[in-house]
Amino acid sequence: MTTTSLQNNSVTLCGRVMGEPTFSHEVYGEKFYEVILAVKRLSGMEDFLPISISEHLLSDEFHDGASVSVSGQFRSYNKTVGDKSKLMLTVFVRDVLEYDETVNPNVLELTGYVCKTPIYRTTPFNREICDVLLAVNRQYNKSDYIPCIVWGRNARFAGSLKVGEHINVVGRVQSRNYQKKLPDDTVVTRTAYEVSVSKISVVADAPTAEQAASDLQ
């Protein structure tokens, strides 16, 4: 993991373990487990967020009802469901921290590139919202594709962004339930994960060597 990729994508969560860890997958002989954390919002409501943790970091403290604190990265991967590919999101744990109930329990910062035209809209109550899909680079030429939702005047700013613009966002990871109608007309409740953005700005990229040389001429 490079320093740059760590700076591009960082998240810290403090929450309550829901249930017991379940085996997720194995990579080069290293086993990873999925844990659901219930993370409180300022309103008192909770987000139920999936984290992926290596067997080397998993300890006895990760049991149902335990309070834990972790840091890592918000990542995406594609999962084949039937004949379709579905974007899945999880917090990949890089460190287990000492639990501190006095700190902000859900803090995230991402730096990446707008990879789809932002969708700006207003609710029936005239609240402004903008959906932004962010591509965040990490090592081995991989990228994580993170859906972000922006509110208020920040939404107006986000709606003006162009595909390819380099931006920084600060916010929190949130879960949201929604209803989906299936081809047989049954309706199921599903959960989406996204970033609720509190701050957004365009990144001033450093000039390339050619640009720097040109500026000196």
Legacy VTK file of the C-alpha trace (Angstrom):
# vtk DataFile Version 3.0
C-alpha trace
ASCII
DATASET POLYDATA
POINTS 217 float
0.000 0.000 0.000
1.489 3.305 -1.089
1.337 6.513 0.936
-0.616 8.152 -1.901
-3.359 5.506 -1.891
-3.659 5.816 1.885
-4.097 9.575 1.527
-6.681 9.117 -1.241
-8.987 6.976 0.833
-9.309 6.904 4.619
-12.167 6.047 6.949
-12.511 5.565 10.712
-15.528 3.892 12.291
-16.548 3.332 15.915
-19.520 1.082 16.444
-21.228 -1.950 17.877
-20.672 -5.411 16.406
-23.889 -6.973 15.099
-23.770 -10.760 15.238
-20.636 -12.843 14.820
-17.979 -12.485 12.072
-18.681 -14.606 8.988
-16.112 -15.961 6.533
-16.026 -13.911 3.322
-13.129 -15.009 1.105
-9.473 -16.048 1.006
-6.590 -14.339 -0.817
-3.168 -16.015 -1.066
-3.948 -18.143 1.976
-5.154 -15.188 4.078
-8.754 -15.434 5.256
-11.050 -12.421 5.441
-14.228 -12.079 7.454
-17.245 -9.774 7.201
-18.578 -7.977 10.247
-21.533 -5.588 10.454
-21.021 -2.484 12.601
-23.897 -0.396 13.936
-22.545 3.176 13.860
-24.517 5.997 15.491
-25.348 9.238 13.729
-25.681 12.550 15.567
-29.463 12.116 15.272
-29.278 8.899 17.280
-30.160 6.726 14.290
-27.697 4.023 13.248
-25.992 3.032 10.020
-25.365 -0.695 9.607
-22.066 -0.905 7.752
-20.134 -3.931 6.441
-16.441 -4.174 7.220
-13.930 -6.672 5.820
-11.208 -7.742 8.234
-8.246 -10.109 7.966
-7.938 -13.090 10.274
-4.688 -11.491 11.514
-6.587 -8.467 12.850
-9.660 -10.325 14.023
-9.643 -10.882 17.782
-11.988 -12.020 20.525
-13.249 -8.446 20.926
-15.177 -8.822 17.643
-18.200 -10.529 19.152
-21.888 -9.699 19.124
-22.576 -6.473 21.034
-18.928 -5.443 21.463
-17.831 -1.841 20.896
-14.903 -1.564 18.471
-13.043 1.093 16.496
-11.329 0.492 13.146
-9.576 2.462 10.428
-9.108 1.574 6.780
-10.485 2.339 3.329
-13.937 2.402 1.718
-13.630 -0.015 -1.190
-15.742 -1.410 -4.004
-15.725 -4.718 -5.857
-17.914 -6.411 -8.438
-19.941 -9.467 -7.488
-21.704 -11.619 -10.049
-25.340 -12.185 -9.100
-27.073 -14.406 -11.652
-26.155 -12.987 -15.042
-25.482 -9.470 -13.733
-22.531 -7.749 -12.094
-23.330 -5.839 -8.904
-21.179 -3.133 -7.298
-20.506 -4.058 -3.653
-19.069 -1.722 -1.024
-17.239 -2.451 2.218
-14.811 -0.841 4.657
-11.499 -2.694 4.333
-9.890 -2.676 7.793
-6.195 -1.850 7.991
-5.950 -1.253 11.754
-7.930 -1.905 14.926
-7.897 1.137 17.221
-8.516 1.677 20.900
-12.226 2.345 21.309
-13.043 5.937 22.268
-16.705 6.892 22.518
-15.853 10.623 22.637
-14.578 10.844 19.044
-16.621 11.231 15.868
-17.703 7.628 15.153
-17.819 7.939 11.364
-15.216 9.977 9.472
-14.238 9.560 5.820
-12.084 11.437 3.315
-11.671 10.560 -0.379
-9.716 12.115 -3.226
-10.594 10.873 -6.684
-11.996 11.617 -10.129
-15.588 12.225 -11.208
-16.307 9.257 -13.494
-19.960 9.864 -14.440
-21.903 13.020 -15.125
-23.273 14.152 -11.715
-27.056 13.966 -11.313
-28.520 17.075 -9.687
-32.161 17.118 -8.545
-34.524 18.529 -5.943
-36.867 16.655 -3.596
-40.613 17.376 -3.371
-39.678 19.558 -0.379
-37.181 21.504 -2.546
-34.112 20.028 -0.897
-31.175 19.987 -3.317
-29.334 16.693 -3.887
-26.576 15.619 -6.265
-25.285 12.090 -6.921
-21.571 11.829 -7.764
-19.687 8.634 -8.637
-16.034 8.933 -7.607
-13.157 6.796 -8.916
-10.478 6.548 -6.216
-7.105 5.122 -7.247
-5.258 2.502 -5.225
-2.238 0.257 -5.752
-1.811 -2.270 -8.590
-3.615 0.080 -11.012
-6.957 -0.591 -9.358
-9.701 1.891 -8.550
-12.621 1.943 -6.156
-15.906 3.356 -7.456
-17.654 5.131 -4.610
-21.179 6.612 -4.846
-21.477 9.938 -3.040
-24.538 12.017 -2.219
-24.167 15.786 -1.792
-26.716 18.136 -0.223
-27.752 21.806 -0.301
-25.510 24.402 -1.907
-22.770 21.791 -2.112
-25.149 19.861 -4.383
-25.352 22.841 -6.739
-21.560 22.982 -6.875
-21.309 19.215 -7.434
-23.865 19.413 -10.252
-21.490 21.656 -12.212
-18.557 19.212 -12.054
-17.311 17.606 -15.249
-16.275 14.000 -15.816
-12.553 13.689 -15.071
-12.368 16.499 -12.516
-10.130 15.753 -9.522
-12.013 16.367 -6.280
-11.775 15.851 -2.524
-14.746 14.958 -0.337
-15.157 14.702 3.431
-18.144 13.036 5.051
-19.369 9.755 6.463
-20.359 6.311 5.252
-24.082 5.677 5.445
-26.513 2.850 4.822
-29.901 3.395 3.201
-32.769 0.976 2.706
-34.775 1.119 -0.520
-37.487 -0.915 -2.202
-36.924 -2.683 -5.514
-39.620 -4.214 -7.691
-38.620 -7.542 -9.230
-39.751 -8.878 -12.651
-42.399 -11.043 -10.948
-43.861 -7.872 -9.350
-42.698 -8.755 -5.841
-41.079 -5.934 -3.877
-37.937 -6.514 -1.814
-36.095 -4.238 0.597
-32.402 -3.800 -0.146
-29.579 -1.770 1.401
-27.363 0.721 -0.410
-24.099 2.110 0.952
-22.795 5.542 0.008
-20.887 8.579 1.230
-22.903 11.437 2.685
-20.713 14.442 1.803
-20.266 17.395 4.171
-17.391 19.118 2.303
-16.412 19.011 -1.366
-13.672 20.824 -3.284
-11.701 20.634 -6.518
-8.095 19.490 -6.101
-5.399 21.737 -7.560
-3.194 19.155 -9.268
0.580 19.647 -9.275
1.925 20.599 -12.714
3.670 17.966 -14.807
7.387 18.264 -15.605
6.514 19.511 -19.128
4.147 22.160 -17.734
6.714 23.316 -15.176
9.389 23.632 -17.872
6.983 25.527 -20.124
6.142 27.991 -17.325
9.841 28.797 -16.932
10.264 29.739 -20.586
LINES 1 218
217 0 1 2 3 4 5 6 7 8 9 10 11 12 13 14 15 16 17 18 19 20 21 22 23 24 25 26 27 28 29 30 31 32 33 34 35 36 37 38 39 40 41 42 43 44 45 46 47 48 49 50 51 52 53 54 55 56 57 58 59 60 61 62 63 64 65 66 67 68 69 70 71 72 73 74 75 76 77 78 79 80 81 82 83 84 85 86 87 88 89 90 91 92 93 94 95 96 97 98 99 100 101 102 103 104 105 106 107 108 109 110 111 112 113 114 115 116 117 118 119 120 121 122 123 124 125 126 127 128 129 130 131 132 133 134 135 136 137 138 139 140 141 142 143 144 145 146 147 148 149 150 151 152 153 154 155 156 157 158 159 160 161 162 163 164 165 166 167 168 169 170 171 172 173 174 175 176 177 178 179 180 181 182 183 184 185 186 187 188 189 190 191 192 193 194 195 196 197 198 199 200 201 202 203 204 205 206 207 208 209 210 211 212 213 214 215 216
